Structures are given as C-alpha cells and as structure tokens.
Amino acid sequence: MKSIAEEKNKLNERRGFFSRMFATGVVGIGLMSTSLEAKNAAKTTILTEAQKEELFFIYEEEKLARDVYITLGELYPDENTFASIQLSEQRHMDAAEALCEKYGVDISMVDESRIGFFTLEELQELYDGLVEQGRESLYGALESAIYIEELDIGDLTELIEETGMPSDIVKVYENLREGSYNHLEAFQTSISRVNT
C-alpha cells in the first residue's frame, strides 16, 4: 500500500502534467489564432473586373472635378470657391488612388499633371462641355460645378448601395460623397450670390 506522501506526489505530478498540457494548448491556440488573424489581415479582397472598372471611374471622376475647378478658377480668379474646392478634390483623388493601388487597379495611363486629359472618353467629353459652359459666364461656371457635384453624389450613392464591396472601399466612397455634399452646398451659396 502506497503512503499518503507517495499519493500526494503522484497527484501533484499529474496536476503538473495537465497544467503543462493546458498551458501548451492555450498558447498553441493563441498562436494559431494570431497566425490566422495575420493571414486574414494580409489578405486583400479580390475585386471583380466590374468593381475595378467602377473604382477606376471614381478615381478619374474625381480628377474631372479637380481639373474643371482648376480651369474655371483660372477663368474666374475672384471666385475663391473653385480654388478651395480643387484642393479638396485632389485629396479625393489621392484617396481613390490609394484604393486603386491596394486593389491592383491600373491607373498608370492617367497623368495627373495633364489638366483636362482623360482616358475615359465620356469624362473627356464631359470635361470639354462643362468648361465650354463655364467660359460663357461665372454663372455658367458655377452651374457646371453644381452639375459635377450632383453627378458625383449620384454615382457614389449607387456604388455604396452595391452589395459585395469591401468595407474600406464603401467607407472611402461615403467620405467622398460627404465631401461632395459640402462642395455642392458651397457652389449653391456662390451661385445664389451671383444670381442676386
């Protein structure tokens, strides 16, 4: 028959063994969990071709707004709204560009330094038409700006409501749309001042 001391030693050994096993298991699960989180964080959602085209369109549409405001701002230097909002549009372009880079959307054919030049034909035509309208009068220039902001809001709203878009893209689109609402309000204030 084993003594009480021997039984205690054996029990302590078992406890020690189970404690080590439990600790190893917890650490192992923790490492595995951390490893999975790291893999998921490193993994970027792959966009469909249609989503890539939409993202490229938004990037170049932000360039459209910036370029129109640069051009109209040069025509009407006393209207400060163009100058201040073109800076905001550059930030919008930068945000869209960062998404393009993250999701592998090729924007290498776009030269940001060439004001008024676009790869998408519809945006080229739109730029030409809006600038032509803006040359007629300051009122026409502000109408062009209002049209751009309303167009941006509509396009962004449509994309925000689209299912299956990664959450970071949706967040940027929401921020861009909020900026467009602010720009729209600024241009509406300016046009009401010109109209009175």
N, CA, C and O of each residue as an XYZ file, in Angstrom:
784
protein
N       0.834     -1.182      0.000
C       0.000      0.000      0.000
C       0.876      1.241      0.000
O       1.862      1.326      0.731
N       0.474      2.255     -0.882
C       1.259      3.468     -1.005
C       0.950      4.387      0.157
O      -0.166      4.424      0.675
N       1.970      5.124      0.547
C       1.780      6.085      1.637
C       1.051      7.308      1.110
O       0.955      7.534     -0.096
N       0.545      8.083      2.044
C      -0.160      9.324      1.681
C       0.794     10.275      0.941
O       0.395     10.950     -0.008
N       2.046     10.319      1.381
C       3.043     11.197      0.751
C       3.250     10.796     -0.704
O       3.342     11.655     -1.581
N       3.326      9.468     -0.966
C       3.514      9.000     -2.341
C       2.312      9.359     -3.213
O       2.471      9.771     -4.362
N       1.106      9.199     -2.656
C      -0.119      9.535     -3.387
C      -0.155     11.034     -3.734
O      -0.545     11.425     -4.835
N       0.267     11.866     -2.753
C       0.293     13.312     -2.978
C       1.274     13.668     -4.090
O       0.977     14.491     -4.957
N       2.445     13.039     -4.053
C       3.458     13.295     -5.087
C       2.917     12.932     -6.478
O       3.073     13.677     -7.446
N       2.272     11.751     -6.536
C       1.725     11.290     -7.820
C       0.630     12.242     -8.312
O       0.559     12.550     -9.501
N      -0.219     12.703     -7.395
C      -1.293     13.630     -7.730
C      -0.713     14.954     -8.219
O      -1.191     15.528     -9.197
N       0.309     15.426     -7.538
C       0.968     16.684     -7.941
C       1.616     16.551     -9.323
O       1.580     17.478    -10.132
N       2.210     15.377     -9.576
C       2.819     15.138    -10.884
C       1.747     15.187    -11.984
O       1.948     15.779    -13.044
N       0.604     14.546    -11.700
C      -0.488     14.576    -12.675
C      -0.977     16.001    -12.905
O      -1.193     16.430    -14.038
N      -1.146     16.727    -11.790
C      -1.597     18.117    -11.914
C      -0.597     18.923    -12.740
O      -0.973     19.717    -13.602
N       0.675     18.701    -12.458
C       1.723     19.416    -13.205
C       1.660     19.083    -14.688
O       1.787     19.960    -15.543
N       1.459     17.786    -14.981
C       1.376     17.351    -16.373
C       0.183     18.000    -17.071
O       0.314     18.533    -18.173
N      -1.008     17.949    -16.406
C      -2.205     18.551    -17.017
C      -2.070     20.067    -17.142
O      -2.532     20.650    -18.123
N      -1.454     20.696    -16.176
C      -1.240     22.148    -16.241
C      -0.362     22.507    -17.431
O      -0.639     23.455    -18.166
N       0.723     21.714    -17.609
C       1.617     21.984    -18.744
C       0.891     21.752    -20.061
O       1.051     22.522    -21.009
N       0.086     20.679    -20.119
C      -0.673     20.386    -21.336
C      -1.672     21.515    -21.632
O      -1.809     21.957    -22.772
N      -2.358     21.964    -20.591
C      -3.342     23.031    -20.750
C      -2.660     24.316    -21.227
O      -3.134     24.972    -22.155
N      -1.548     24.666    -20.586
C      -0.810     25.879    -20.957
C      -0.317     25.792    -22.396
O      -0.407     26.761    -23.150
N       0.206     24.625    -22.772
C       0.691     24.433    -24.131
C      -0.457     24.574    -25.123
O      -0.311     25.180    -26.184
N      -1.605     24.000    -24.755
C      -2.779     24.077    -25.630
C      -3.256     25.506    -25.803
O      -3.572     25.926    -26.916
N      -3.311     26.260    -24.707
C      -3.756     27.649    -24.775
C      -2.798     28.472    -25.627
O      -3.222     29.255    -26.477
N      -1.510     28.287    -25.390
C      -0.518     29.014    -26.175
C      -0.625     28.632    -27.644
O      -0.571     29.487    -28.529
N      -0.780     27.324    -27.890
C      -0.896     26.850    -29.271
C      -2.111     27.439    -29.959
O      -2.032     27.883    -31.104
N      -3.238     27.442    -29.255
C      -4.458     28.022    -29.824
C      -4.258     29.510    -30.062
O      -4.674     30.044    -31.090
N      -3.615     30.178    -29.102
C      -3.341     31.616    -29.246
C      -2.473     31.899    -30.449
O      -2.745     32.831    -31.206
N      -1.421     31.101    -30.636
C      -0.532     31.295    -31.786
C      -1.259     31.022    -33.091
O      -1.104     31.747    -34.074
N      -2.060     29.955    -33.081
C      -2.803     29.615    -34.279
C      -3.796     30.731    -34.614
O      -3.953     31.105    -35.776
N      -4.460     31.256    -33.585
C      -5.418     32.338    -33.777
C      -4.721     33.585    -34.302
O      -5.218     34.225    -35.229
N      -3.572     33.939    -33.720
C      -2.806     35.100    -34.170
C      -2.349     34.921    -35.604
O      -2.389     35.858    -36.402
N      -1.917     33.718    -35.925
C      -1.464     33.424    -37.281
C      -2.603     33.579    -38.285
O      -2.412     34.133    -39.368
N      -3.799     33.085    -37.918
C      -4.952     33.214    -38.807
C      -5.347     34.669    -38.979
O      -5.687     35.095    -40.082
N      -5.303     35.448    -37.879
C      -5.629     36.877    -37.966
C      -4.647     37.594    -38.882
O      -5.042     38.434    -39.691
N      -3.373     37.261    -38.752
C      -2.351     37.895    -39.593
C      -2.583     37.557    -41.067
O      -2.454     38.410    -41.945
N      -2.934     36.268    -41.320
C      -3.196     35.870    -42.704
C      -4.396     36.620    -43.267
O      -4.369     37.090    -44.404
N      -5.463     36.729    -42.451
C      -6.666     37.420    -42.906
C      -6.407     38.902    -43.117
O      -6.932     39.491    -44.062
N      -5.601     39.518    -42.246
C      -5.283     40.941    -42.389
C      -4.465     41.173    -43.643
O      -4.649     42.172    -44.339
N      -3.565     40.251    -43.928
C      -2.697     40.401    -45.100
C      -3.461     40.138    -46.393
O      -3.084     40.626    -47.458
N      -4.533     39.366    -46.292
C      -5.302     39.006    -47.478
C      -6.206     40.173    -47.878
O      -6.996     40.647    -47.062
N      -6.100     40.633    -49.102
C      -6.954     41.694    -49.615
C      -8.037     41.051    -50.464
O      -7.773     40.157    -51.268
N      -9.260     41.526    -50.269
C     -10.357     41.026    -51.076
C     -10.052     41.270    -52.550
O      -9.553     42.333    -52.921
N     -10.348     40.303    -53.364
C     -10.131     40.459    -54.798
C     -11.405     41.041    -55.404
O     -12.496     40.497    -55.233
N     -11.246     42.157    -56.115
C     -12.390     42.795    -56.750
C     -12.698     42.121    -58.078
O     -11.810     41.589    -58.745
N     -13.958     42.154    -58.444
C     -14.339     41.694    -59.776
C     -13.848     42.733    -60.787
O     -13.491     43.849    -60.409
N     -13.831     42.371    -62.051
C     -13.422     43.330    -63.089
C     -14.362     44.529    -63.110
O     -13.927     45.663    -63.308
N     -15.641     44.276    -62.907
C     -16.620     45.377    -62.894
C     -16.335     46.335    -61.746
O     -16.402     47.551    -61.924
N     -16.015     45.798    -60.560
C     -15.698     46.649    -59.411
C     -14.416     47.447    -59.647
O     -14.316     48.603    -59.236
N     -13.438     46.827    -60.311
C     -12.204     47.544    -60.637
C     -12.490     48.694    -61.594
O     -11.947     49.788    -61.440
N     -13.341     48.443    -62.578
C     -13.705     49.492    -63.531
C     -14.435     50.631    -62.830
O     -14.213     51.801    -63.142
N     -15.302     50.291    -61.887
C     -16.026     51.317    -61.132
C     -15.068     52.157    -60.296
O     -15.199     53.379    -60.227
N     -14.108     51.496    -59.664
C     -13.125     52.211    -58.842
C     -12.278     53.134    -59.709
O     -11.996     54.268    -59.321
N     -11.872     52.649    -60.884
C     -11.111     53.488    -61.810
C     -11.949     54.690    -62.238
O     -11.441     55.808    -62.323
N     -13.221     54.458    -62.503
C     -14.116     55.537    -62.916
C     -14.197     56.606    -61.830
O     -14.123     57.798    -62.128
N     -14.348     56.188    -60.574
C     -14.433     57.149    -59.470
C     -13.141     57.951    -59.366
O     -13.174     59.163    -59.153
N     -12.001     57.273    -59.518
C     -10.707     57.975    -59.481
C     -10.649     59.055    -60.560
O     -10.266     60.193    -60.288
N     -11.035     58.689    -61.798
C     -10.934     59.665    -62.874
C     -12.054     60.707    -62.793
O     -11.884     61.830    -63.267
N     -13.186     60.349    -62.203
C     -14.260     61.328    -62.000
C     -13.823     62.397    -60.996
O     -14.174     63.568    -61.141
N     -13.056     61.992    -59.978
C     -12.511     62.974    -59.029
C     -11.500     63.882    -59.735
O     -11.400     65.069    -59.423
N     -10.757     63.320    -60.682
C      -9.831     64.136    -61.484
C     -10.622     65.131    -62.333
O     -10.214     66.282    -62.491
N     -11.744     64.686    -62.871
C     -12.608     65.567    -63.655
C     -12.991     66.795    -62.832
O     -12.854     67.929    -63.292
N     -13.468     66.560    -61.621
C     -13.874     67.672    -60.755
C     -12.689     68.607    -60.500
O     -12.808     69.823    -60.648
N     -11.558     68.037    -60.119
C     -10.382     68.867    -59.840
C      -9.983     69.687    -61.057
O      -9.738     70.889    -60.947
N      -9.917     69.044    -62.218
C      -9.451     69.721    -63.427
C     -10.410     70.821    -63.873
O      -9.973     71.893    -64.294
N     -11.713     70.561    -63.782
C     -12.693     71.591    -64.143
C     -12.535     72.788    -63.211
O     -12.576     73.933    -63.660
N     -12.356     72.531    -61.913
C     -12.248     73.638    -60.955
C     -10.937     74.410    -61.134
O     -10.897     75.624    -60.932
N      -9.872     73.707    -61.511
C      -8.609     74.409    -61.806
C      -8.821     75.340    -63.001
O      -8.448     76.512    -62.956
N      -9.421     74.811    -64.066
C      -9.620     75.581    -65.296
C     -10.568     76.756    -65.073
O     -10.284     77.875    -65.498
N     -11.691     76.502    -64.408
C     -12.654     77.583    -64.167
C     -12.106     78.586    -63.152
O     -12.405     79.778    -63.225
N     -11.316     78.107    -62.221
C     -10.687     79.004    -61.248
C      -9.729     79.984    -61.907
O      -9.590     81.126    -61.468
N      -9.063     79.522    -62.979
C      -8.172     80.421    -63.736
C      -8.985     81.451    -64.523
O      -8.553     82.590    -64.695
N     -10.166     81.040    -65.000
C     -11.034     81.971    -65.734
C     -11.671     82.999    -64.802
O     -11.883     84.148    -65.189
N     -11.973     82.583    -63.578
C     -12.661     83.456    -62.614
C     -11.883     83.473    -61.292
O     -12.327     82.893    -60.301
N     -10.721     84.139    -61.281
C      -9.867     84.103    -60.088
C     -10.487     84.762    -58.850
O     -10.058     84.499    -57.726
N     -11.494     85.618    -59.055
C     -12.134     86.261    -57.903
C     -13.140     85.336    -57.215
O     -13.577     85.615    -56.098
N     -13.504     84.248    -57.872
C     -14.422     83.274    -57.255
C     -13.592     82.226    -56.534
O     -13.136     81.252    -57.134
N     -13.401     82.443    -55.230
C     -12.495     81.595    -54.424
C     -12.977     80.163    -54.245
O     -12.191     79.286    -53.889
N     -14.263     79.916    -54.489
C     -14.807     78.567    -54.286
C     -14.070     77.542    -55.144
O     -13.801     76.428    -54.693
N     -13.746     77.917    -56.371
C     -13.038     76.984    -57.257
C     -11.668     76.610    -56.689
O     -11.277     75.443    -56.686
N     -10.953     77.625    -56.211
C      -9.599     77.381    -55.699
C      -9.616     76.488    -54.461
O      -8.812     75.563    -54.345
N     -10.543     76.772    -53.532
C     -10.557     75.980    -52.292
C     -11.026     74.551    -52.543
O     -10.504     73.615    -51.938
N     -12.005     74.374    -53.431
C     -12.547     73.026    -53.636
C     -11.641     72.177    -54.520
O     -11.657     70.952    -54.406
N     -10.854     72.792    -55.396
C      -9.929     71.979    -56.196
C      -8.910     71.282    -55.290
O      -8.468     70.177    -55.603
N      -8.533     71.909    -54.177
C      -7.609     71.277    -53.221
C      -8.267     70.062    -52.566
O      -7.629     69.031    -52.355
N      -9.545     70.205    -52.251
C     -10.293     69.089    -51.670
C     -10.426     67.952    -52.674
O     -10.340     66.780    -52.305
N     -10.636     68.296    -53.940
C     -10.751     67.264    -54.977
C      -9.437     66.512    -55.156
O      -9.442     65.328    -55.493
N      -8.319     67.184    -54.936
C      -7.024     66.496    -55.003
C      -6.940     65.444    -53.901
O      -6.436     64.344    -54.125
N      -7.429     65.782    -52.720
C      -7.451     64.799    -51.620
C      -8.378     63.638    -51.968
O      -8.088     62.488    -51.638
N      -9.490     63.936    -52.633
C     -10.408     62.868    -53.072
C      -9.705     61.944    -54.070
O      -9.828     60.721    -53.992
N      -8.970     62.541    -55.001
C      -8.210     61.743    -55.967
C      -7.197     60.852    -55.252
O      -7.043     59.677    -55.586
N      -6.514     61.424    -54.271
C      -5.498     60.668    -53.530
C      -6.115     59.470    -52.813
O      -5.529     58.387    -52.780
N      -7.310     59.673    -52.238
C      -7.998     58.569    -51.542
C      -8.386     57.475    -52.522
O      -8.215     56.290    -52.234
N      -8.909     57.866    -53.683
C      -9.284     56.879    -54.707
C      -8.046     56.189    -55.276
O      -8.074     54.994    -55.571
N      -6.963     56.947    -55.428
C      -5.715     56.370    -55.936
C      -5.171     55.306    -54.984
O      -4.696     54.257    -55.419
N      -5.245     55.588    -53.676
C      -4.766     54.620    -52.681
C      -5.554     53.316    -52.769
O      -4.982     52.236    -52.630
N      -6.861     53.410    -52.997
C      -7.678     52.200    -53.166
C      -7.288     51.459    -54.444
O      -7.217     50.230    -54.458
N      -7.039     52.205    -55.507
C      -6.621     51.577    -56.772
C      -5.332     50.792    -56.581
O      -5.198     49.671    -57.070
N      -4.388     51.389    -55.868
C      -3.113     50.712    -55.615
C      -3.320     49.465    -54.755
O      -2.738     48.414    -55.024
N      -4.145     49.590    -53.729
C      -4.387     48.453    -52.827
C      -5.031     47.279    -53.554
O      -4.689     46.124    -53.304
N      -5.963     47.578    -54.454
C      -6.742     46.518    -55.104
C      -6.269     46.187    -56.519
O      -6.961     45.491    -57.263
N      -5.094     46.685    -56.886
C      -4.497     46.299    -58.163
C      -5.191     46.868    -59.384
O      -5.222     46.231    -60.437
N      -5.751     48.074    -59.248
C      -6.378     48.733    -60.389
C      -5.313     49.583    -61.073
O      -4.725     50.471    -60.454
N      -5.069     49.310    -62.344
C      -4.014     50.004    -63.082
C      -4.456     51.425    -63.437
O      -5.420     51.621    -64.177
N      -3.732     52.413    -62.897
C      -4.027     53.816    -63.228
C      -2.807     54.467    -63.888
O      -2.715     55.693    -63.964
N      -1.878     53.644    -64.361
C      -0.621     54.158    -64.910
C      -0.832     55.022    -66.151
O       0.017     55.849    -66.483
N      -1.959     54.833    -66.836
C      -2.204     55.612    -68.055
C      -2.732     57.012    -67.764
O      -2.856     57.837    -68.669
N      -3.045     57.278    -66.485
C      -3.554     58.600    -66.102
C      -2.378     59.471    -65.670
O      -1.614     59.100    -64.779
N      -2.241     60.623    -66.305
C      -1.208     61.589    -65.940
C      -1.899     62.734    -65.201
O      -2.529     63.594    -65.816
N      -1.772     62.732    -63.879
C      -2.460     63.738    -63.069
C      -2.006     65.155    -63.387
O      -2.747     66.110    -63.159
N      -0.804     65.295    -63.908
C      -0.282     66.638    -64.184
C      -0.890     67.243    -65.455
O      -0.770     68.447    -65.682
N      -1.540     66.418    -66.284
C      -2.159     66.926    -67.524
C      -3.609     67.297    -67.241
O      -4.502     66.450    -67.222
N      -3.808     68.588    -67.022
C      -5.144     69.090    -66.701
C      -6.026     68.995    -67.947
O      -5.654     69.455    -69.026
N      -7.202     68.388    -67.773
C      -8.167     68.319    -68.861
C      -7.984     67.158    -69.815
O      -8.587     67.143    -70.888
N      -7.155     66.173    -69.443
C      -6.953     64.986    -70.290
C      -7.402     63.742    -69.522
O      -7.016     63.534    -68.371
N      -8.229     62.916    -70.184
C      -8.830     61.754    -69.530
C      -8.740     60.533    -70.425
O      -8.776     60.647    -71.650
N      -8.624     59.368    -69.814
C      -8.584     58.131    -70.584
C      -9.996     57.664    -70.950
O     -10.200     57.027    -71.984
N     -10.965     57.988    -70.092
C     -12.353     57.603    -70.361
C     -12.998     58.667    -71.243
O     -13.076     59.838    -70.872
N     -13.455     58.242    -72.404
C     -13.991     59.173    -73.407
C     -15.162     59.985    -72.873
O     -15.270     61.181    -73.146
N     -16.048     59.329    -72.104
C     -17.221     60.047    -71.591
C     -16.822     61.170    -70.640
O     -17.480     62.209    -70.597
N     -15.739     60.964    -69.870
C     -15.283     62.016    -68.973
C     -14.561     63.120    -69.737
O     -14.618     64.288    -69.354
N     -13.881     62.746    -70.819
C     -13.244     63.759    -71.672
C     -14.311     64.681    -72.268
O     -14.169     65.904    -72.256
N     -15.375     64.076    -72.787
C     -16.469     64.859    -73.383
C     -17.147     65.729    -72.337
O     -17.502     66.877    -72.605
N     -17.322     65.177    -71.151
C     -17.953     65.920    -70.068
C     -17.095     67.121    -69.660
O     -17.606     68.224    -69.469
N     -15.796     66.892    -69.529
C     -14.877     67.988    -69.195
C     -14.992     69.100    -70.240
O     -15.173     70.267    -69.893
N     -14.888     68.738    -71.503
C     -14.936     69.728    -72.581
C     -16.239     70.529    -72.535
O     -16.224     71.753    -72.666
N     -17.361     69.838    -72.349
C     -18.667     70.502    -72.310
C     -18.833     71.417    -71.110
O     -19.349     72.528    -71.237
N     -18.395     70.950    -69.939
C     -18.544     71.754    -68.722
C     -17.660     72.999    -68.752
O     -18.068     74.069    -68.300
N     -16.460     72.854    -69.280
C     -15.562     74.008    -69.379
C     -16.106     75.008    -70.397
O     -16.050     76.219    -70.182
N     -16.634     74.488    -71.508
C     -17.225     75.374    -72.525
C     -18.384     76.168    -71.924
O     -18.496     77.373    -72.149
N     -19.241     75.498    -71.166
C     -20.355     76.187    -70.495
C     -19.811     77.218    -69.510
O     -20.357     78.314    -69.387
N     -18.743     76.866    -68.816
C     -18.165     77.758    -67.825
C     -17.523     78.994    -68.413
O     -17.445     80.031    -67.755
N     -17.062     78.892    -69.652
C     -16.433     80.053    -70.307
C     -17.446     81.160    -70.599
O     -17.076     82.328    -70.713
N     -18.718     80.794    -70.718
C     -19.752     81.768    -71.090
C     -19.986     82.813    -70.011
O     -20.206     83.986    -70.312
N     -19.938     82.386    -68.754
C     -20.182     83.322    -67.645
C     -19.812     82.653    -66.327
O     -19.672     81.432    -66.257
N     -19.657     83.456    -65.295
C     -19.411     82.906    -63.965
C     -20.596     82.049    -63.527
O     -20.422     80.993    -62.918
N     -21.794     82.516    -63.845
C     -22.987     81.746    -63.505
C     -22.929     80.365    -64.170
O     -23.208     79.352    -63.528
N     -22.566     80.330    -65.451
C     -22.436     79.059    -66.168
C     -21.360     78.177    -65.565
O     -21.511     76.956    -65.513
N     -20.257     78.795    -65.101
C     -19.171     78.041    -64.468
C     -19.655     77.396    -63.172
O     -19.338     76.240    -62.891
N     -20.421     78.147    -62.388
C     -20.939     77.600    -61.124
C     -21.993     76.523    -61.382
O     -22.103     75.560    -60.622
N     -22.762     76.689    -62.451
C     -23.708     75.627    -62.843
C     -22.959     74.343    -63.205
O     -23.400     73.244    -62.867
N     -21.828     74.489    -63.890
C     -21.007     73.321    -64.238
C     -20.530     72.617    -62.972
O     -20.547     71.389    -62.891
N     -20.107     73.400    -61.989
C     -19.615     72.831    -60.732
C     -20.736     72.103    -59.985
O     -20.524     71.023    -59.434
N     -21.917     72.698    -59.972
C     -23.060     72.060    -59.307
C     -23.403     70.744    -60.001
O     -23.706     69.751    -59.340
N     -23.355     70.737    -61.328
C     -23.621     69.514    -62.083
C     -22.629     68.416    -61.691
O     -23.019     67.267    -61.483
N     -21.353     68.772    -61.591
C     -20.312     67.785    -61.225
C     -20.600     67.176    -59.862
O     -20.539     65.958    -59.694
N     -20.916     68.034    -58.881
C     -21.140     67.523    -57.521
C     -22.379     66.643    -57.455
O     -22.383     65.625    -56.763
N     -23.424     67.026    -58.165
C     -24.637     66.191    -58.188
C     -24.356     64.847    -58.869
O     -24.861     63.807    -58.447
N     -23.549     64.890    -59.921
C     -23.154     63.654    -60.613
C     -22.353     62.748    -59.675
O     -22.620     61.550    -59.587
N     -21.376     63.321    -58.980
C     -20.556     62.558    -58.021
C     -21.427     61.903    -56.956
O     -21.273     60.719    -56.657
N     -22.343     62.682    -56.388
C     -23.214     62.166    -55.321
C     -24.037     60.984    -55.841
O     -24.168     59.964    -55.164
N     -24.583     61.130    -57.033
C     -25.386     60.044    -57.619
C     -24.569     58.793    -57.876
O     -24.998     57.688    -57.545
N     -23.381     58.962    -58.469
C     -22.533     57.803    -58.777
C     -22.062     57.114    -57.499
O     -22.077     55.887    -57.411
N     -21.647     57.898    -56.519
C     -21.153     57.313    -55.268
C     -22.271     56.606    -54.504
O     -22.054     55.536    -53.935
N     -23.451     57.194    -54.491
C     -24.595     56.570    -53.801
C     -24.906     55.211    -54.416
O     -25.153     54.237    -53.704
N     -24.890     55.157    -55.735
C     -25.153     53.891    -56.432
C     -24.128     52.832    -56.043
O     -24.486     51.675    -55.820
N     -22.848     53.218    -55.959
C     -21.795     52.258    -55.620
C     -21.820     51.863    -54.151
O     -21.514     50.720    -53.812
N     -22.182     52.799    -53.275
C     -22.280     52.497    -51.839
C     -23.357     51.439    -51.596
O     -23.204     50.566    -50.742
N     -24.445     51.533    -52.358
C     -25.567     50.605    -52.179
C     -25.343     49.250    -52.848
O     -26.117     48.314    -52.649
N     -24.281     49.157    -53.639
C     -23.959     47.895    -54.316
C     -23.510     46.861    -53.287
O     -22.751     47.183    -52.372
N     -23.973     45.628    -53.432
C     -23.578     44.583    -52.488
C     -22.235     43.989    -52.888
O     -21.869     43.973    -54.064
N     -21.518     43.507    -51.901
C     -20.273     42.795    -52.160
C     -19.030     43.655    -52.236
O     -17.948     43.147    -52.530
N     -19.158     44.949    -51.978
C     -17.982     45.819    -51.989
C     -17.270     45.712    -50.646
O     -17.928     45.661    -49.607
N     -15.935     45.677    -50.645
C     -15.201     45.651    -49.380
C     -15.528     46.883    -48.537
O     -15.765     47.966    -49.072
N     -15.539     46.708    -47.231
C     -15.974     47.782    -46.328
C     -15.074     49.014    -46.396
O     -15.551     50.133    -46.208
N     -13.772     48.825    -46.664
C     -12.897     50.010    -46.725
C     -13.207     50.856    -47.956
O     -13.091     52.081    -47.905
N     -13.594     50.230    -49.047
C     -13.973     50.984    -50.243
C     -15.274     51.738    -49.983
O     -15.401     52.910    -50.338
N     -16.236     51.061    -49.364
C     -17.519     51.707    -49.039
C     -17.275     52.920    -48.147
O     -17.884     53.971    -48.346
N     -16.386     52.778    -47.165
C     -16.088     53.883    -46.247
C     -15.501     55.076    -47.003
O     -15.899     56.216    -46.762
N     -14.571     54.827    -47.905
C     -13.989     55.920    -48.695
C     -15.063     56.561    -49.566
O     -15.131     57.786    -49.663
N     -15.903     55.744    -50.202
C     -16.983     56.281    -51.031
C     -17.918     57.165    -50.197
O     -18.355     58.220    -50.655
N     -18.218     56.727    -48.975
C     -19.085     57.538    -48.099
C     -18.422     58.871    -47.764
O     -19.086     59.907    -47.743
N     -17.115     58.849    -47.503
C     -16.390     60.087    -47.222
C     -16.367     61.015    -48.433
O     -16.542     62.226    -48.300
N     -16.150     60.439    -49.617
C     -16.154     61.237    -50.839
C     -17.529     61.866    -51.063
O     -17.637     63.030    -51.449
N     -18.565     61.088    -50.817
C     -19.925     61.613    -51.004
C     -20.216     62.746    -50.031
O     -20.832     63.747    -50.397
N     -19.767     62.582    -48.784
C     -19.958     63.640    -47.791
C     -19.251     64.919    -48.235
O     -19.786     66.018    -48.086
N     -18.045     64.765    -48.781
C     -17.314     65.910    -49.315
C     -18.072     66.563    -50.462
O     -18.122     67.789    -50.561
N     -18.664     65.742    -51.329
C     -19.421     66.276    -52.469
C     -20.654     67.052    -52.006
O     -21.006     68.067    -52.608
N     -21.310     66.589    -50.947
C     -22.434     67.350    -50.392
C     -21.959     68.730    -49.921
O     -22.631     69.735    -50.157
N     -20.811     68.772    -49.262
C     -20.260     70.047    -48.794
C     -19.906     70.955    -49.966
O     -20.173     72.156    -49.925
N     -19.305     70.386    -51.013
C     -18.943     71.174    -52.190
C     -20.198     71.722    -52.875
O     -20.241     72.880    -53.291
N     -21.209     70.870    -52.981
C     -22.469     71.274    -53.610
C     -23.057     72.475    -52.873
O     -23.495     73.446    -53.489
N     -23.058     72.390    -51.566
C     -23.602     73.493    -50.756
C     -22.801     74.781    -50.984
O     -23.381     75.862    -51.093
N     -21.472     74.666    -51.056
C     -20.623     75.840    -51.282
C     -20.909     76.471    -52.638
O     -21.020     77.692    -52.746
N     -21.029     75.636    -53.682
C     -21.303     76.177    -55.014
C     -22.715     76.762    -55.107
O     -22.930     77.753    -55.804
N     -23.669     76.156    -54.413
C     -25.035     76.690    -54.411
C     -25.071     78.063    -53.728
O     -25.793     78.964    -54.156
N     -24.289     78.203    -52.670
C     -24.187     79.503    -51.990
C     -23.582     80.540    -52.936
O     -24.055     81.674    -53.010
N     -22.536     80.145    -53.653
C     -21.877     81.061    -54.597
C     -22.804     81.474    -55.728
O     -22.838     82.645    -56.106
N     -23.559     80.522    -56.274
C     -24.420     80.848    -57.415
C     -25.583     81.736    -56.978
O     -26.045     82.573    -57.753
N     -26.056     81.563    -55.754
C     -27.144     82.433    -55.275
C     -26.635     83.859    -55.090
O     -27.388     84.818    -55.260
N     -25.367     83.999    -54.747
C     -24.747     85.322    -54.583
C     -24.606     85.996    -55.956
O     -24.848     87.195    -56.096
N     -24.211     85.208    -56.966
C     -24.037     85.733    -58.316
C     -25.392     86.093    -58.921
O     -25.503     87.056    -59.680
N     -26.412     85.322    -58.585
C     -27.743     85.471    -59.171
C     -28.502     86.669    -58.616
O     -29.473     87.115    -59.228
N     -28.079     87.201    -57.466
C     -28.830     88.305    -56.848
C     -28.357     89.657    -57.323
O     -28.888     90.682    -56.896
